[in-house]
């Protein structure tokens, strides 16, 4: 119980303190090197950084010089701070770079995190943390050894109504939490790198199912003690030769809460969670998008809530970057450190194990 | 495939032919004997009968003479056609009674069905059909031997938007069906007969989970080939000493569709289904209530539907009774015969088996 309370205190405090009203704005801005210029970097994280008071973009790593130069010009980054992958380790020589933001295919997170740590840089890595538990452990160890901070970019953990839902699940507003349902999926296009096992590590479970998994853990504030999973490939169109199309799994938590989750690359099986207590429920639908979220609840007190979330893109990324920079500036541990990504990855491996063996596994 | 098509033809025809526009209204009305004067009889089925053109109430079986007399007066039933349970078999001597409607606790369905068949009466039994597969088989055999019709009161199978959802799942409107999610649960009051194993046969799975199970079968038009279930008791308030509190299960269908279902007596875990295809989805929420249903869909053609269902209670019961009476009058097989209830009961036993063994079972 004390763990849960601490968790709530932390999240409540974070909710009440947006960067704009922080009494003493930091004098120094954390300098980020963006590693990989995919959609999430260009359309979300970099505009997100621009919304912070404590962060700035100071370098870019990309295999596309033209794209990198255009992007650098947009964010006032010197062309001398553009690196190709052959010169990644040179970031060590650039003192403007405090941290790297790694937005590469999942299979490259570990290597580029370890090398960043060796170069003396803090690391903010996109989720999933890596392809395997072993890789996650290497990342944690490398950052620990280099005394650099490691944070996994679980942006929902910094989003206001997700935090409100966590609070509602624990303060009696819906009675005792009993059941969570969470789904996230979409119909993936042919040819995406996410369909390649080596780059992606797995299918929708790694990419979008992880949101459901993580949500069940933060909504309960518990770790599951057992789970049961199944996976399938149904679409006959050749997309799913390396990774699975669908995964369905249940998890049981020590308090008795059961969660049922689904993820898919074959259909838009949902984008939501619903947490049900003995006296009410709270849900978000959509829950995991960059914006356009919607929050609904039926509280024990008789209050019904149904409201769009006023949280336009890239605000989730602004808060995420703000948090990590604050942790670096004040030498604090991030809310979603490498250990958090490692925990999810252990559960993801257990889910795949259960699906392959077609039987429940203890975790 | 031909099975699916036949099924759709049947359901489509039924949708297009409400009793009011049937060219030749039957001259004779089927006479029903109501067995058990609980809420579902008094508030739903009997008012539902009053809305038909082919059915009437002619007798009542009840252990409460006062209540029975008041009800008889309301529906113009002669006091000589009121039976107590000690004189149930006397219904054989009443030629006005064509059929019985059995709305007793689940554990009594089999006995009262078998005795009705022996008395020469057709039987409409509430769901779940009985407590066990063995009892269901006895009911089917008894009605077959007596050459009487047996129908299980799956009212959603006679509800317009449920039938529309079935059609949408099969005509390409949402692409190929891939995934179904269905939940139904509520927070049960202490002291209900449904918490007694002998009367109820089991917990929420028998009572409300069966709606989810049946919905997955009619939405796919298939029988599952394997399932995996878990059950739990969480609430420490003594309600669940005989039956389970929660059941969660997945089913895999031959086409590759996976369904994930949840039912509960400990929380309002939902009252809905969502069927997801490669190009859209269809859902009802609430899906299983007597009225106040809501239908939503996102179709491949770009059409979004979100509409309350104009289907006030007791219309579902009117259609159900109308159908059974029509089957009797025209000597046709009901859409939801005893064999349909038996199929669900076999799956319910498989779900309990899987939950107890904590491993998937083939069915």
Interface residues (C-beta under 8 A of the other chain):
Chain A: X175 X176 X178 X179 X181 X183 X185 X187 X228 X230 X232 X233 X234 X235 X246 X248 X250 X252 X255 X256 X257 X258 X260 X262 X264 X266 X267 X268 X269 X270 X274 X276 X277 X278 X279 X281 X358 X359 X360
Chain B: X175 X176 X178 X179 X181 X183 X185 X187 X228 X230 X232 X234 X235 X246 X248 X250 X252 X255 X256 X257 X258 X260 X262 X264 X266 X267 X268 X269 X270 X274 X276 X277 X278 X279 X281 X358 X359 X360
